[in-house]
Amino acid sequence: MTKSGLIEEVAKRTPHISKKDTEVVVNTIFDAMIEALRSGERIEIRGFGSFQVKIREAREGRNPKTGEPVHISAKRTPFFKVGKELKEMVDDSPDVPEETESGQEASA
């Protein structure tokens, strides 16, 4: 699902709110989440999961093309941890065909 798909779904479920207002609401939620993460806050949505910022220390890596050592600076990255209820809901969903290593569906 894309952001526009999410806006469409919310607009369908709230016919008393215009699509334009729905877009403003969705964007406001995302903006508030971004600002909270920027300021180091943890976001917890019960039954869904939590977002937090993890700090990755500076380290030495390798350029995969040349094998040459490269310094990788420290950075802050967003991290999502799925909630128990969401995990269970997804696990209880109908089976999806398994894929083989080549990306093709396995035949039964």
Secondary structure, DSSP 8 states (H G I E B T S, - for coil): --HHHHHHHHHHH-TTS-HHHHHHHHHHHHHHHHHHHHTT--EEETTTEEEEEEEE--EEEE-TTT--EEEE--EEEEEEEE-HHHHHHHHTS-----B-TTS-B---
